[in-house]
Amino acid sequence: FLAWFVLYLCMLNMFITVDARSKRVSSGNENIVNESELEKLKDELRARQEVNRGITDVKKLQEEEANLVRELREWTEKYGKYSKERMVKLNALGQVLYKQKRFDDVLEVSRELVDVNEIVSGPETPNTAYALGNYGSVSYKVGNLRECETAMNRALNILINLYGQNSKEVVTHRAKMEMYKVHGSIHNNGISYEDYKNEEEL
């Protein structure tokens, strides 16, 4: 009888141990599930924060745009349409519009910057070449390939006259023309101011 009683106690102790281990494992699984749910909540919170941050950024850009439009109007009245001061505001407005991905509006601003630079800086200057390059890039982005080609070729002609065929400025500009698939970008010398104006009238 004593032997059977000892065996019974051993069996009972074994069942208690197994049950305790089972509870610990179960508890651990619950913790794992909770941690997984917590990570999901954190991800959702981060996503919401990103959305809110994006909304805030858009509002800031819209406010900045409104201020620039007002200042541009004031500076045009004060300094005139063709002035360095107006160029500064136009350039800032173009950057704000670009950040909002409003490329059609950017195109208008960049085109106007070319006109203002031609008068203020001169038609054969680095500033005008830079403005033409920007205009060509935006034209390409919105799908106006003819305007892109004309502007990029005009900028190329200016850069060649200023810096020479093998200059860093010309090589870099030709690479950009090649990227935009401008015809004859490797071998031509661009177009003159007169030819550019004739192209505009067509």
C-alpha positions as CSV (number, residue, x, y, z in Angstrom):
1,F,0.0,0.0,0.0
2,L,2.8,2.4,0.9
3,A,4.4,1.8,-2.5
4,W,1.2,2.6,-4.3
5,F,0.8,5.8,-2.2
6,V,4.3,7.0,-3.0
7,L,3.6,6.3,-6.7
8,Y,0.3,8.3,-6.5
9,L,2.2,11.3,-5.0
10,C,4.8,11.2,-7.7
11,M,2.1,11.1,-10.4
12,L,0.3,14.0,-8.8
13,N,3.4,16.1,-8.6
14,M,4.2,15.4,-12.2
15,F,0.7,16.6,-13.3
16,I,1.0,19.8,-11.2
17,T,4.4,20.6,-12.8
18,V,3.1,20.1,-16.3
19,D,0.0,22.2,-15.6
20,A,2.2,25.0,-14.2
21,R,4.4,24.9,-17.3
22,S,1.4,25.0,-19.5
23,K,0.1,28.1,-17.8
24,R,3.4,29.8,-18.2
25,V,3.5,29.0,-21.9
26,S,-0.1,30.2,-22.3
27,S,0.7,33.4,-20.4
28,G,3.8,33.9,-22.7
29,N,1.6,33.5,-25.8
30,E,-0.8,36.1,-24.5
31,N,2.1,38.5,-24.0
32,I,3.3,37.8,-27.6
33,V,-0.2,38.6,-28.9
34,N,-0.4,41.8,-26.9
35,E,3.0,42.9,-28.1
36,S,2.0,42.2,-31.7
37,E,-1.2,44.3,-31.3
38,L,0.8,47.0,-29.7
39,E,3.2,47.2,-32.7
40,K,0.2,47.4,-35.0
41,L,-1.2,50.3,-32.9
42,K,2.2,52.0,-33.1
43,D,2.3,51.6,-36.9
44,E,-1.2,53.1,-37.2
45,L,-0.3,56.0,-35.0
46,R,2.9,56.7,-37.0
47,A,0.8,56.5,-40.3
48,R,-1.7,59.0,-38.9
49,Q,1.1,61.3,-37.8
50,E,2.6,61.2,-41.3
51,V,-0.8,62.1,-42.8
52,N,-1.2,65.0,-40.3
53,R,2.3,66.2,-41.0
54,G,1.6,66.1,-44.8
55,I,-1.6,68.1,-44.3
56,T,0.3,70.7,-42.2
57,D,3.0,71.0,-44.8
58,V,0.5,71.6,-47.6
59,K,-1.2,74.3,-45.5
60,K,2.1,75.9,-44.8
61,L,3.0,75.9,-48.5
62,Q,-0.4,77.3,-49.5
63,E,0.0,80.1,-46.9
64,E,3.5,80.8,-48.2
65,E,2.2,80.9,-51.8
66,A,-0.6,83.4,-50.8
67,N,2.1,85.6,-49.2
68,L,4.4,85.4,-52.2
69,V,1.6,86.2,-54.6
70,R,0.7,89.3,-52.5
71,E,4.3,90.4,-52.3
72,L,4.8,89.8,-56.0
73,R,2.0,92.1,-56.8
74,E,3.3,94.8,-54.4
75,W,6.9,94.5,-55.7
76,T,5.7,94.7,-59.3
77,E,3.9,97.9,-58.5
78,K,7.0,99.2,-56.7
79,Y,9.9,98.1,-58.8
80,G,8.2,97.3,-62.2
81,K,7.6,94.1,-64.1
82,Y,11.2,93.8,-65.3
83,S,13.3,94.1,-62.1
84,K,15.7,92.1,-60.1
85,E,13.4,92.4,-57.1
86,R,10.5,90.8,-59.0
87,M,12.8,88.1,-60.2
88,V,13.5,87.1,-56.6
89,K,9.8,86.8,-55.8
90,L,9.1,84.9,-59.0
91,N,11.8,82.4,-58.3
92,A,10.6,81.8,-54.7
93,L,7.0,81.4,-56.0
94,G,8.2,78.8,-58.5
95,Q,9.9,76.8,-55.8
96,V,6.8,76.8,-53.6
97,L,4.6,75.7,-56.5
98,Y,7.1,73.0,-57.4
99,K,6.9,71.6,-53.9
100,Q,3.1,71.3,-54.4
101,K,3.7,69.5,-57.7
102,R,1.7,72.1,-59.6
103,F,3.9,71.8,-62.6
104,D,1.6,73.7,-65.1
105,D,1.8,76.7,-62.8
106,V,5.5,76.3,-62.4
107,L,5.8,76.3,-66.2
108,E,4.1,79.7,-66.4
109,V,6.4,81.1,-63.7
110,S,9.6,79.6,-65.3
111,R,8.6,81.0,-68.7
112,E,8.1,84.5,-67.2
113,L,11.5,84.2,-65.4
114,V,13.1,83.7,-68.9
115,D,11.5,86.9,-70.2
116,V,12.5,88.9,-67.1
117,N,16.0,87.6,-67.2
118,E,16.4,88.5,-70.9
119,I,15.5,92.1,-70.1
120,V,17.2,92.5,-66.7
121,S,20.4,90.3,-67.1
122,G,20.6,90.3,-70.9
123,P,19.9,87.5,-73.5
124,E,23.4,86.1,-73.4
125,T,24.1,85.8,-69.7
126,P,24.5,82.9,-67.2
127,N,21.3,83.8,-65.4
128,T,19.3,83.7,-68.6
129,A,20.8,80.3,-69.5
130,Y,19.9,79.0,-66.1
131,A,16.3,80.3,-66.4
132,L,16.1,78.6,-69.9
133,G,17.4,75.4,-68.4
134,N,14.7,75.4,-65.7
135,Y,12.0,76.3,-68.3
136,G,13.2,73.4,-70.5
137,S,13.1,70.9,-67.5
138,V,9.6,71.9,-66.5
139,S,8.4,71.8,-70.1
140,Y,9.7,68.2,-70.4
141,K,8.0,67.3,-67.1
142,V,4.6,68.4,-68.3
143,G,5.1,66.9,-71.8
144,N,5.8,70.0,-73.8
145,L,8.7,68.5,-75.7
146,R,8.9,71.1,-78.4
147,E,9.2,73.9,-75.8
148,C,11.7,71.8,-73.9
149,E,13.9,71.3,-77.0
150,T,13.8,75.0,-78.0
151,A,14.6,76.2,-74.5
152,M,17.4,73.7,-73.9
153,N,19.0,74.5,-77.3
154,R,18.9,78.2,-76.6
155,A,20.5,77.7,-73.2
156,L,23.2,75.5,-74.9
157,N,24.1,78.3,-77.3
158,I,24.5,80.7,-74.5
159,L,26.7,78.4,-72.5
160,I,28.9,77.5,-75.5
161,N,29.5,81.2,-76.2
162,L,30.2,81.9,-72.5
163,Y,32.4,78.9,-71.5
164,G,33.4,77.0,-74.6
165,Q,32.5,73.6,-76.1
166,N,34.5,71.5,-73.6
167,S,33.5,73.3,-70.4
168,K,31.9,71.6,-67.5
169,E,28.8,73.8,-67.9
170,V,28.3,72.7,-71.5
171,V,29.0,69.0,-70.9
172,T,26.6,69.0,-68.0
173,H,23.9,70.7,-70.0
174,R,24.4,68.4,-73.0
175,A,23.9,65.4,-70.6
176,K,20.6,66.9,-69.4
177,M,19.5,67.4,-73.1
178,E,20.4,63.8,-73.8
179,M,18.3,62.7,-70.8
180,Y,15.4,64.7,-72.2
181,K,16.0,63.1,-75.7
182,V,16.5,66.5,-77.3
183,H,17.4,66.0,-81.0
184,G,21.1,66.6,-81.8
185,S,22.0,67.2,-78.2
186,I,25.5,65.8,-78.6
187,H,26.6,67.6,-81.8
188,N,24.7,70.8,-82.3
189,N,25.6,74.3,-81.0
190,G,22.1,75.3,-79.9
191,I,20.1,78.2,-81.4
192,S,20.7,82.0,-81.4
193,Y,18.6,84.5,-79.7
194,E,17.0,85.6,-83.0
195,D,16.1,82.0,-83.9
196,Y,14.7,81.4,-80.5
197,K,12.4,84.4,-80.8
198,N,11.3,83.2,-84.2
199,E,10.5,79.8,-82.7
200,E,8.4,81.5,-80.1
201,E,6.3,83.2,-82.7
202,L,5.5,80.0,-84.6
